[in-house]
Each structure stands twice: as structure tokens, then as C-alpha cells.
Amino acid sequence: MSRPERDPLAFLRVRELTWLDLVLPDDTVAALRSLAASAADGGLVAVIGGPAGAGKTIAAQTLAEQLRLDTWRLDCRLLVELRGEAAAAALPELIAVAERPHALLLAHDAEWLFQGRGEAGRRLLELARRRLPPTVLESREPEGLSGLADLPHVSIPFPGLDARRELWRRLAWRAHPLARIDLDRLADVLVTGAEIERALDRAVAESGGAEPDTERLLAALRPSR
């Protein structure tokens, strides 16, 4: 029996995020708040760029929740892998689904739509500019998104030392309040928030459900051989 086709469009659960939940520089949060103010006036197409795991999706979802919108994520890479040259033709139906609950549309890995002739990327922009709720193009390579110079851009940086320490504190103690960890040692490792979450899950799984400690977490951060 053939496996069911994966859906490139997914509803993201409501997380009740606020601006205070973002571990980002003040100027980055200010730029996101500016996007929210622009979207409140009706419609917005913007770009959020940055390295993998740095918090682009959470930033976009926080933007949506401050506007009291749901979030639908369009996996652009999966769409291209599934539909190939027909990706552009599939976009109107997908966006129509995302509009029914009046939601922010988050185009994840948007650079995939701009490969080759970029037909799917142009089609997405055409449709996005017609939407009343906002559309956010999320990309690790925002410079590769041709024709978007006129759109607002927000750059999510790789977390610095203080940000990494705060990410470890929040993510570890929120899920494991009894954990005893050395924040300074862990913060010295160059990782993103997504990598911290994966290390926490791995350390707990490998210890049979015990609270994570510093040594287990450092081991979980090392690439497997």
C-alpha cells in the first residue's frame, strides 16, 4: 500500500507567545513590533531571515499571536519536492485554506520557491499581496529571494553568549524545573535554541527520563559518530 502524501500546509498550535518570550536583541524585537503595527493597518508581506534554528518561526508566530491570528505554515521545500514545476499552480488552493481561519501565512524555507525561473516565488508574492492577513516569507537565505527589496525585512541573528545562557535557562527549567545545570558552561557552546531543545530531549531520553544534568547535555550536543 502506498504511503499517504505529506501535506505541505500545516496548522501551528497556539502557544500564547508574547514579545517577552523572544530571546532576541531589543532592536530585532522592535522591528517585529513594527511589522505588527503595519499589519494592524491591513495586510503585510514581509521577510524574516536568519540561520536555521535561530527562532524565525517563533518570531513569526509571536507576530501572529499579537495580532490575534492563527498561523499556517507552508513548507516550501516540501511543496517543491512534491509538486515540482506544478508548485506555482498549487499555491492558490493552499493559500485559500490558510485564509479560512483568517491566519498569518508563514512560508517556511521560502527560497525554494525562487529557484530556477522563480515562477512559484512570483506566484506566491502575487497571492500574498492580495491577502488581508499578513504573509511572512521565512528564509535562511533571504538574499536569494529575488524581487523582494521593497518588502520589510527582519534579520534574526545567531544567539550570542548572553542569549544562549537565557535560552538554556528558559528551555531547561520550563520543562525540567529540578534540573541542576551549569548555564555558563552550556552557554559557551555555539548552538541555537532549536539545538538546545533537541539536546534536552536527547539527554532525557538517553537517561531513561531522568532530569538532565550538564554532562549529559554537553554529550547530547556532540555530533554522533
Residue frames relative to the residue before (quaternion, step in Angstrom):
aa qw qx qy qz dx dy dz
M 1.0000 0.0000 0.0000 0.0000 0.00 0.00 0.00
S 0.4431 -0.7075 0.4814 0.2671 3.59 -0.84 0.92
R 0.5060 -0.6427 0.4835 0.3117 3.55 -1.16 0.66
P 0.5219 -0.6350 0.4520 0.3464 3.63 -1.00 0.71
E 0.5294 -0.6384 0.4573 0.3212 3.54 -1.07 0.74
R 0.4500 -0.6768 0.5097 0.2822 3.57 -0.93 0.86
D 0.3897 -0.7171 0.5351 0.2180 3.55 -1.14 0.69
P 0.3603 -0.7561 0.4972 0.2264 3.62 -0.64 1.01
L 0.6896 0.4308 -0.2756 0.5128 3.60 1.25 -0.27
A 0.0348 0.8135 -0.5759 0.0730 3.58 -0.72 1.07
F 0.3973 -0.6903 0.5550 0.2402 3.54 -1.11 0.77
L 0.2653 -0.7638 0.5681 0.1533 3.59 -0.83 0.96
R 0.4922 -0.6820 0.4526 0.2962 3.55 -0.81 1.01
V 0.5295 -0.6162 0.4849 0.3237 3.53 -1.19 0.63
R 0.1373 -0.8235 0.5493 0.0366 3.57 -0.79 1.03
E 0.3629 -0.7577 0.4723 0.2665 3.60 1.31 -0.02
L 0.2080 0.8062 -0.5162 0.2010 3.54 0.89 1.01
T 0.1296 -0.7529 0.6382 0.0952 3.54 -1.22 0.62
W 0.6962 -0.4517 0.3321 0.4483 3.57 -1.27 0.15
L 0.6284 0.5557 -0.3336 0.4302 3.60 1.11 -0.63
D 0.6044 0.5652 -0.3573 0.4331 3.59 1.22 -0.33
L 0.6193 0.5568 -0.3452 0.4328 3.60 1.21 -0.31
V 0.2097 -0.7513 0.6137 0.1221 3.57 -0.84 1.01
L 0.3479 0.7231 -0.4922 0.3374 3.52 0.36 1.35
P 0.6265 -0.5218 0.3997 0.4189 3.60 -1.19 0.35
D 0.6388 -0.5631 0.3659 0.3754 3.56 -1.13 0.66
D 0.6716 0.5019 -0.3200 0.4412 3.60 0.94 -0.82
T 0.6156 0.5328 -0.3473 0.4653 3.60 1.14 -0.58
V 0.6486 0.4957 -0.3132 0.4852 3.58 0.97 -0.83
A 0.6302 0.5317 -0.3350 0.4558 3.58 1.01 -0.77
A 0.6424 0.5144 -0.3215 0.4684 3.60 1.02 -0.78
L 0.6481 0.5019 -0.3182 0.4763 3.59 1.01 -0.75
R 0.6388 0.5147 -0.3257 0.4700 3.58 1.00 -0.76
S 0.6153 0.5381 -0.3412 0.4642 3.57 1.11 -0.67
L 0.6127 0.5324 -0.3418 0.4737 3.58 1.07 -0.73
A 0.6456 0.5253 -0.3231 0.4504 3.57 0.95 -0.86
A 0.6476 0.5110 -0.3194 0.4663 3.59 0.99 -0.80
S 0.6511 0.5070 -0.3151 0.4688 3.59 1.01 -0.79
A 0.6682 0.5057 -0.2993 0.4563 3.57 0.97 -0.87
A 0.6040 0.5751 -0.3573 0.4205 3.58 1.08 -0.65
D 0.6442 0.5168 -0.3163 0.4667 3.59 1.20 -0.48
G 0.6508 -0.5354 0.2977 0.4485 3.60 1.31 -0.07
G 0.8566 -0.0061 -0.0446 0.5141 3.52 -0.40 1.28
L 0.1653 0.7603 -0.6160 0.1231 3.53 -1.10 0.74
V 0.0261 -0.7371 0.6743 0.0372 3.55 -1.10 0.78
A 0.0932 0.8133 -0.5600 0.1275 3.58 -0.58 1.16
V 0.3415 -0.7132 0.5772 0.2037 3.53 -1.34 0.33
I 0.0696 -0.7500 0.6560 0.0483 3.55 -1.03 0.88
G 0.0324 -0.8288 0.5577 -0.0324 3.56 -0.54 1.18
G 0.3197 0.7438 -0.5532 0.1963 3.53 -1.26 0.38
P 0.6748 -0.5119 0.3431 0.4062 3.58 -1.25 0.27
A 0.6555 -0.5135 0.3810 0.4018 3.54 -1.26 0.44
G 0.8407 0.2294 -0.1706 0.4598 3.54 -1.02 0.87
A 0.5237 0.6786 -0.3962 0.3292 3.60 1.25 -0.06
G 0.6631 -0.5367 0.3041 0.4239 3.60 1.21 -0.23
K 0.2921 0.7819 -0.5085 0.2116 3.59 1.16 0.44
T 0.6759 0.4932 -0.3032 0.4560 3.59 0.88 -0.92
I 0.6599 0.4957 -0.3160 0.4680 3.59 0.91 -0.85
A 0.6215 0.5352 -0.3434 0.4575 3.59 1.02 -0.73
A 0.6796 0.4770 -0.2929 0.4741 3.59 0.90 -0.90
Q 0.6616 0.5004 -0.3144 0.4616 3.58 0.97 -0.78
T 0.6142 0.5246 -0.3461 0.4772 3.59 1.08 -0.65
L 0.6050 0.5481 -0.3371 0.4688 3.56 1.05 -0.80
A 0.6705 0.5011 -0.2960 0.4601 3.57 0.88 -0.96
E 0.7088 0.4744 -0.2808 0.4401 3.56 0.81 -0.95
Q 0.6158 0.5163 -0.3549 0.4778 3.58 1.14 -0.49
L 0.6774 0.4365 -0.2769 0.5234 3.58 1.24 -0.41
R 0.4169 -0.7264 0.4378 0.3268 3.57 1.39 0.08
L 0.4563 0.6441 -0.4625 0.4037 3.51 0.97 1.00
D 0.4553 -0.6049 0.5622 0.3327 3.53 -1.28 0.39
T 0.3040 -0.7351 0.5714 0.2017 3.58 -1.32 0.14
W 0.0863 -0.7411 0.6637 0.0523 3.54 -0.99 0.95
R 0.2019 -0.7826 0.5796 0.1039 3.58 -0.89 0.95
L 0.1894 -0.7591 0.6171 0.0840 3.52 -0.86 1.07
D 0.2480 -0.7682 0.5769 0.1249 3.58 -0.55 1.19
C 0.2502 -0.8243 0.4909 0.1302 3.56 -0.01 1.33
R 0.6148 0.5379 -0.3555 0.4542 3.59 1.02 -0.66
L 0.6724 0.4824 -0.3009 0.4739 3.58 0.89 -0.91
L 0.6166 0.5500 -0.3480 0.4428 3.58 1.00 -0.78
V 0.6775 0.4767 -0.2933 0.4772 3.59 0.89 -0.91
E 0.6495 0.5185 -0.3232 0.4527 3.60 0.96 -0.81
L 0.7084 0.4597 -0.2612 0.4676 3.58 1.00 -0.80
R 0.8140 0.3045 -0.1196 0.4799 3.57 0.86 -1.00
G 0.2841 -0.7836 0.5143 0.2021 3.60 1.16 -0.36
E 0.8414 -0.1010 0.0988 0.5216 3.56 -0.85 -0.99
A 0.6303 0.5321 -0.3345 0.4557 3.60 1.24 -0.26
A 0.3676 0.7579 -0.4787 0.2477 3.61 1.27 0.08
A 0.6453 0.5295 -0.3299 0.4408 3.60 0.94 -0.85
A 0.6708 0.5082 -0.2960 0.4519 3.57 0.97 -0.85
A 0.6588 0.5221 -0.3077 0.4459 3.60 1.16 -0.57
L 0.5461 0.6822 -0.3815 0.3015 3.59 1.14 -0.53
P 0.6467 0.5329 -0.3701 0.4011 3.69 0.76 -0.79
E 0.6656 0.4961 -0.3116 0.4624 3.59 0.92 -0.85
L 0.6541 0.5135 -0.3188 0.4548 3.59 0.95 -0.85
I 0.6807 0.4818 -0.2943 0.4667 3.57 0.89 -0.89
A 0.5968 0.5573 -0.3634 0.4486 3.60 1.08 -0.62
V 0.6249 0.5213 -0.3355 0.4746 3.59 1.01 -0.75
A 0.6892 0.4907 -0.2809 0.4531 3.58 0.90 -0.92
E 0.6591 0.5169 -0.3174 0.4447 3.61 1.13 -0.46
R 0.5395 0.6623 -0.4115 0.3178 3.60 1.10 -0.56
P 0.7519 0.3241 -0.2408 0.5212 3.65 0.90 -0.73
H 0.4510 -0.6907 0.4432 0.3509 3.59 1.29 0.24
A 0.3216 0.7846 -0.4498 0.2804 3.53 0.65 1.17
L 0.5442 -0.5485 0.5156 0.3703 3.51 -1.33 0.36
L 0.2416 -0.7469 0.6031 0.1416 3.56 -1.01 0.87
L 0.1213 -0.7931 0.5960 0.0327 3.57 -0.68 1.14
A 0.1798 -0.7884 0.5838 0.0729 3.56 -0.47 1.23
H 0.1780 -0.8247 0.5346 0.0498 3.56 -0.06 1.37
D 0.8208 0.0605 -0.1013 0.5588 3.59 -0.90 0.97
A 0.0557 0.8650 -0.4955 0.0557 3.55 0.97 0.93
E 0.5499 0.6385 -0.4062 0.3536 3.61 1.11 -0.53
W 0.5684 0.6090 -0.3845 0.3978 3.59 1.16 -0.49
L 0.6555 0.5140 -0.3190 0.4520 3.60 1.10 -0.56
F 0.6996 0.4689 -0.2569 0.4741 3.58 1.23 -0.39
Q 0.4302 0.6933 -0.4695 0.3374 3.57 1.25 0.22
G 0.7931 0.2757 -0.2097 0.5010 3.56 -1.23 0.43
R 0.8203 -0.1625 0.1481 0.5280 3.54 -0.78 -1.01
G 0.4048 -0.7550 0.4431 0.2640 3.60 1.25 -0.19
E 0.2651 0.7987 -0.5085 0.1822 3.59 1.18 0.44
A 0.6705 0.4965 -0.3088 0.4567 3.58 0.90 -0.89
G 0.6316 0.5328 -0.3348 0.4529 3.59 1.03 -0.71
R 0.6593 0.4947 -0.3077 0.4753 3.57 0.94 -0.84
R 0.6397 0.5218 -0.3218 0.4637 3.58 1.04 -0.79
L 0.6342 0.5252 -0.3337 0.4589 3.58 0.98 -0.79
L 0.6646 0.5011 -0.3102 0.4593 3.58 0.90 -0.88
E 0.6258 0.5427 -0.3332 0.4504 3.56 1.00 -0.82
L 0.6970 0.4585 -0.2656 0.4833 3.57 0.92 -0.92
A 0.6445 0.5465 -0.3251 0.4245 3.58 0.98 -0.85
R 0.6718 0.5102 -0.3028 0.4435 3.56 1.00 -0.79
R 0.6391 0.5095 -0.3288 0.4732 3.59 1.26 -0.21
R 0.5962 0.6027 -0.3590 0.3904 3.58 1.22 -0.40
L 0.4210 -0.6682 0.5448 0.2820 3.55 -1.15 0.62
P 0.6872 0.3927 -0.3023 0.5311 3.65 0.85 -0.77
P 0.6067 -0.6203 0.3623 0.3404 3.58 -1.12 0.60
T 0.2106 -0.7173 0.6474 0.1486 3.48 -1.40 0.40
V 0.1008 -0.7887 0.6056 0.0331 3.57 -0.89 0.96
L 0.2171 -0.7509 0.6124 0.1183 3.56 -0.86 1.01
E 0.1296 -0.8016 0.5827 0.0324 3.55 -0.51 1.22
S 0.1096 0.8228 -0.5433 0.1256 3.57 -0.74 1.00
R 0.4098 -0.6658 0.5649 0.2641 3.54 -1.18 0.69
E 0.7704 0.2619 -0.1278 0.5670 3.58 1.22 -0.48
P 0.0425 -0.8545 0.5171 0.0260 3.61 0.62 1.09
E 0.5915 0.5742 -0.3749 0.4242 3.58 1.17 -0.50
G 0.6477 0.5229 -0.3149 0.4559 3.60 1.25 -0.34
L 0.5636 0.5825 -0.3921 0.4351 3.59 1.27 0.00
S 0.2112 -0.8308 0.5044 0.1034 3.56 0.01 1.29
G 0.8175 0.2880 -0.2091 0.4528 3.52 -1.16 0.69
L 0.6124 0.5812 -0.3437 0.4111 3.60 1.22 0.26
A 0.3102 0.7930 -0.4842 0.2010 3.58 1.23 0.27
D 0.6840 0.4981 -0.2928 0.4454 3.59 1.09 -0.61
L 0.5917 0.5865 -0.3673 0.4134 3.60 1.24 -0.17
P 0.5488 -0.5793 0.4672 0.3807 3.60 -1.14 0.49
H 0.1263 -0.7831 0.6071 0.0476 3.58 -1.00 0.89
V 0.0548 -0.7523 0.6551 0.0438 3.55 -1.11 0.79
S 0.2122 -0.7889 0.5684 0.0978 3.56 -0.81 1.03
I 0.2140 -0.7562 0.6090 0.1073 3.57 -0.83 1.08
P 0.2697 -0.8084 0.4990 0.1575 3.62 -0.43 1.13
F 0.5765 -0.5072 0.4874 0.4157 3.53 -1.32 0.23
P 0.5101 -0.6878 0.4085 0.3160 3.63 -0.78 0.94
G 0.3737 -0.7178 0.5488 0.2096 3.54 -0.98 0.93
L 0.7815 -0.3619 0.2277 0.4544 3.55 -1.32 0.01
D 0.6942 0.4654 -0.2880 0.4674 3.60 0.77 -0.98
A 0.6448 0.5183 -0.3210 0.4610 3.57 1.02 -0.78
R 0.6478 0.5132 -0.3264 0.4588 3.60 0.98 -0.79
R 0.6275 0.5275 -0.3359 0.4638 3.57 1.01 -0.80
E 0.6817 0.4816 -0.2906 0.4679 3.60 0.93 -0.87
L 0.6210 0.5326 -0.3411 0.4630 3.59 1.05 -0.70
W 0.6425 0.5023 -0.3259 0.4782 3.58 0.95 -0.84
R 0.6536 0.5254 -0.3233 0.4385 3.58 0.87 -0.89
R 0.7172 0.4549 -0.2628 0.4578 3.57 0.79 -1.04
L 0.7301 0.4560 -0.2628 0.4358 3.56 0.71 -1.07
A 0.6799 0.4812 -0.3002 0.4648 3.59 0.95 -0.80
W 0.7646 0.4003 -0.2276 0.4508 3.57 0.67 -1.02
R 0.5578 0.5799 -0.4084 0.4310 3.59 1.16 -0.31
A 0.7604 0.3450 -0.1858 0.5180 3.58 0.95 -0.89
H 0.7954 0.1808 -0.0684 0.5744 3.59 1.11 -0.67
P 0.1027 -0.8669 0.4841 0.0595 3.60 0.51 1.18
L 0.6818 0.4754 -0.2953 0.4711 3.61 1.17 -0.39
A 0.4556 0.7066 -0.4451 0.3083 3.57 1.26 -0.08
R 0.1927 -0.7517 0.6210 0.1107 3.54 -1.09 0.84
I 0.1239 0.8112 -0.5517 0.1488 3.54 -0.29 1.28
D 0.4251 -0.6758 0.5487 0.2479 3.52 -1.24 0.63
L 0.2937 -0.8050 0.4912 0.1563 3.57 -0.09 1.30
D 0.6481 0.5330 -0.3316 0.4311 3.59 0.97 -0.78
R 0.6586 0.4947 -0.3147 0.4717 3.60 0.93 -0.84
L 0.6842 0.4858 -0.2933 0.4580 3.56 0.88 -0.90
A 0.6628 0.5217 -0.3116 0.4375 3.58 0.99 -0.81
D 0.5717 0.6005 -0.3817 0.4085 3.60 1.18 -0.38
V 0.6274 0.5279 -0.3332 0.4655 3.59 1.22 -0.45
L 0.3965 -0.7334 0.5042 0.2252 3.58 -0.82 1.01
V 0.2742 0.7455 -0.5539 0.2495 3.56 -0.13 1.33
T 0.4318 -0.6684 0.5403 0.2737 3.54 -1.31 0.37
G 0.7002 -0.4471 0.3413 0.4398 3.55 -1.29 0.08
A 0.6385 0.5270 -0.3311 0.4526 3.58 0.99 -0.78
E 0.6580 0.4991 -0.3093 0.4715 3.59 1.01 -0.78
I 0.6097 0.5379 -0.3465 0.4677 3.58 1.10 -0.65
E 0.6507 0.5116 -0.3191 0.4616 3.60 0.92 -0.85
R 0.6654 0.4934 -0.3114 0.4656 3.59 0.94 -0.84
A 0.6404 0.5207 -0.3281 0.4593 3.60 1.01 -0.78
L 0.6303 0.5278 -0.3329 0.4619 3.58 0.99 -0.76
D 0.6653 0.4936 -0.3031 0.4710 3.58 0.88 -0.92
R 0.6711 0.5068 -0.2995 0.4506 3.59 0.92 -0.93
A 0.6644 0.5132 -0.3108 0.4456 3.59 0.92 -0.91
V 0.6611 0.4910 -0.3088 0.4759 3.59 0.98 -0.81
A 0.6583 0.5121 -0.3168 0.4517 3.59 0.93 -0.87
E 0.7116 0.4656 -0.2670 0.4534 3.59 0.90 -0.90
S 0.6951 0.4404 -0.2774 0.4959 3.59 1.23 -0.33
G 0.5436 -0.6494 0.3851 0.3667 3.57 1.27 0.23
G 0.7306 -0.4369 0.2307 0.4714 3.56 1.13 0.62
A 0.4570 0.6848 -0.4568 0.3370 3.61 1.23 0.07
E 0.6208 -0.5246 0.4195 0.4043 3.55 -1.24 0.46
P 0.4689 -0.6872 0.4647 0.3031 3.63 -0.87 0.83
D 0.1342 -0.7553 0.6305 0.1179 3.55 -1.18 0.57
T 0.7490 -0.4381 0.2567 0.4257 3.55 -1.29 0.26
E 0.6850 0.4924 -0.3044 0.4424 3.58 0.81 -0.95
R 0.6462 0.5063 -0.3276 0.4678 3.60 0.95 -0.81
L 0.6682 0.5032 -0.3081 0.4532 3.56 0.95 -0.82
L 0.6355 0.5085 -0.3352 0.4746 3.60 0.98 -0.74
A 0.6464 0.5070 -0.3211 0.4711 3.58 1.01 -0.79
A 0.6596 0.5197 -0.3065 0.4483 3.58 1.02 -0.80
L 0.6399 0.5286 -0.3195 0.4572 3.58 1.21 -0.47
R 0.6007 0.5721 -0.3681 0.4200 3.57 1.16 -0.48
P 0.4970 -0.6567 0.4630 0.3276 3.61 -0.88 0.80
S 0.4796 -0.6683 0.4836 0.2991 3.55 -0.98 0.82
R 0.3604 -0.7433 0.5235 0.2089 3.58 -1.04 0.76
